[in-house]
Amino acid sequence: MALVHSFESNGNKLFKHRGQIPIILFLLSIPVVYLTDYQFLEEWDWLDISLLITCVVISLIGQIIRAIAIGTSNKYTSGRNTKEGQVAEVLNTKGIYSMVRHPLYLGNYFMWIGIVMYSYNIYFVIIVSLMFWLYYERIMFAEERFLERKFGDEYVSWSMKVPPFWPSSKNKVVSPIPFSLKTNLRREYSGVSATIIGFVFVDFLRDWFVAGEVQWKYSHLIGISVALLISLIFRTLKHNTKLLHEDDRS
């Protein structure tokens, strides 16, 4: 098999299993947190809260990037990929897609690297960043092969002007599609809940391993309760009502 076909095949396979990434990160974080020395936090009480705020802001940036991409795309555009494969009727080329070709994956990176940074282990951050790039590079390659076959010269012309991952405003074009909060509430609630649980999980592990015994805090209970409540409310609204339904959105 030619390398180009191997990359595309691997990318399509990895795409179908991308939902397992959070589980992998959760499992990897256990030995990382266990082996990390947190003694420096005891010397500067203010440092922990400062680092937490920084990590939360980074994850929030990822959520915002995804929100912009999802909230300004209609149901016929590219980016509606499913577990079964690639789907696109119209190419996304305006708004955030005029600045970066894969804004959803860029958002994913910031969302999860914020949680990874909360481990306060620089080696873990570097390793996860490298793993993320190797994993998503193949997914992006497979998607771009599909879009090039689907849209031909239109895709090639756009891709030559827009960077694949790190945004550039050089060729920015305002999207004619208004931002939809309903779309984000319908599609992004699970990601928000997973992010909250991720921070709670790392904090729980750190307290446990540092103290040498399980430490339950009200902040853990509040975080998990908020995450579950978000999922319950918006999943119910999505599947049992039409409050979040929009005809022109996916």
N, C-alpha and C positions, 0 to 999 in steps of 0.2 A: 504493500500500500504506500503510495506517495505520501511524503510528509504533510503536504497541504490537506490531503484527505484524512490522514490520521488525526491532525489537529482538529479538523471539523467534526469528525466522528467522536473524538474525546470530548470536545466542547458540548456537543448535543447530549452526551451521556451525563456529563457533570451538571449540565443545566437542569436535568430532571431530578437531580439529587441535591440541588442548592439549598433546599429547605433544611437539610441536615447540618448545615454549617454551625448554627447556634449550639446544637447538641455537642458537636466536636469541640467548640470553644469552651463550653461549660466543663467538659471532661478534662481538657488540657489545663484549665485553670486550677484544678485541684492540686496536682503536684507542684505547679508553679507557685501558688500561694503558700503551700506548705514549706517550700524551700527558700522563700524570700525572707530576708531579714528586715523586720519592721521596727527595729530598735530606734531608728532615727526619728520616728514619729513621736516617741516619748520625750525627746529633747526639745521639740518645737511643737507645742500644742496647736498653734495656728496653721501649721503646715498641712495637716490632714484635711481640714475643711477647705483650704485653698486649692489643694490638688483635686479634691472631690468636685468642687465647682468647675475647675478647668475641664475635667473629664466629662462632666454632665454637659457643659457647653459644647464640647466637641461632638458628642452624640447628638445633641440638639441640632447642630449644624447639619448633620447627616439627615435628620428627620425633615428639616426645612428644605434641603435639596430635593429629597424625594417628594415632598409635598408640592413643590413648584412643578416638578416634572409631571406628576400624576394629575395635579389639579388644573393643568392647562392643556391636557390632551383629550381629544374626543375618542369615541369608540372605534373609529375607523383607522386610527393611526398606528404606526409601528410602536412597539413597546407593550403590546397586549399579549405577550408570550404566555403560554400555558404550560402545564406539566407535560403535555403531549408533544409540544414543539413550538416553532416560531409562527407568529401570526401577524399579518400586517396588510392593510388595504391601501393606506396612504402613508407616505414617509413623513416623519416628524423632522422638520428643518428649521422651525422658528422657536422663539422664546428661548428657554434654557438649552434646547437642542441646536441652537445656532452658536452656542458657546462650548458645548461638550457633547460628544456622540453618545456617551453612556452615563447620563446623570444618575440613573437609578443605582447603578453599581458604585458610583462615586459616593452617593448617599449611604449605601450599605457599609462602605469602608469606614466612613466617619462614625456611623452609628456604633459599629462593633469595636472599632479601635479605641473609642472613648471608654468602653467597658474594660477592654484589655489594659489600657493605661492605668485603670484604677487598681490593678494588681501591683503597681509601682515597681514593675520589673521590666527594665529597658530591653532585656534580651527577649522577653516574651513579646513585646511590642514589635521588635525587629523581625522575629520569626513569623509572627502572625501576618505582618505586612508582606513578607516574601511569599508566604503560603497563599495569601489572598490574591496576590498578583499572578502567581502561577496558575491558580484555579480559575480566576476570572478572565485571564488572558485567553484561555482556550474557549471559554464561553463567548466572549466578545468576538473572537475570530469566527466561530460558527454562526453567530448572529449576522455578522457583516457579510459572510459568504451568502447567506440566505437573502439579505437585503439587496446585495449586488445583483443576484440572479433575478430578483423580483422587480427591481426598479432600474437596473441598468445604468445608463449614463447619468440619470438624475441622482442616483446614490453616489456614484463615483465623484461627480462634480461637487456635491455637498461634503463628502468625506475628505476631499482634498483641502477644504477650507477650515474644517472643524476638528480640533484635537480629540483623541479618543477618550481621555480620562481626566486630565487636568484642564479646567476651563480657561477660555480666552474670550475677552469681550471684543476682539478685533473685528469680527464680522457679525456682531449681535443684531438680531432682527426681532422686534417685538412680536409676541404671539397675538394673533387676532382672537384667540379663544380665551374668554374670561376665566379667572381662577375659580374653581369650584371647591368649597369647603365640604359639601356633601360627598363628593367623590373621595376625598381624603378620609372622612369619617367612616365611609363604607369599606374602604380598602386598606387603610393603614392602622387600624386599631390594634391588630395583632402584633405589629412591629413595635408599637409604642409599649404595649404590655410586656413584650419580651425584653425590651431594653430596660424597663424598670426592674424586672425580675433579675436581669443580668447584674445590675449594680447591687441589688440586695444579696444575691448569691455570693458575689466576691466579698462583700463586707462581712457576711455571715462566716465564710471560710476563714477570713483573716482573724476575726474575733475568736473563733474556735481554736485555731492553731496557735495563736499568740498566748491565749489563756490556758491552753491545754485541756479545755473542756468546752462543751457546747454552751454558747452564750446567746440567750434570746433577748432581743431588744425590741422596744415598741416601734422603732423605726422600721425594723424588718416586717413586723406585722402590718404596719400601715402601708408599706410599699407593696407587699403581696396583695393586700386587700384592694388597694387602688388599681393594681394591674388586673386582678380578676374582675373587679367591678366594671372597668373599661371594656374588657372583652365581653362580659355578659350583656351589658347595655347595648353596645353597638352590634354585636352578633344577633341579638334579638331584634333590633330595629331593622337590620339588613335582611334577615330571613323571614320575619313575621309581619313586617309592615312595609308600606311604600314611602315612608318619610324620607328615606335616603335615596330613593329611586330617581334617576334622570335618564330621559330617553336618548340623549346624545352623548352619554358617557358610558364607559365600560364598567 
